[in-house]
Amino acid sequence: MDLRVGRLLIECDSRAHHTSAENYRNDRRRDRAALLLGYLTMRPTYEDVVHEWDRLLTDIEAITGADRHRHRPGRKLPRDGA
């Protein structure tokens, strides 16, 4: 992961480092594992970060502004038996 904001994990992907089938599978496995632990994963591309930053920031703010990225005390996550 490149950045974590509460429960929001931001993984910035580029073609140069994510072209093999093995990398693709590993990324999806990590996403599933994180989701089972109660995390949200966002995977912006290089183009999103460099050329579409305003749009990407709007998406990040939609999650963080609604506080969906925050851990809640006492909130049961899927691994806690909820």
Secondary structure, DSSP 8 states (H G I E B T S, - for coil): --EEETTEEE--B-GGGS-SHHHHHHHHHHHHHHHHTT-EEE--BHHHHHH-HHHHHHHHHHHHHTTTTS--TT---GGGT-
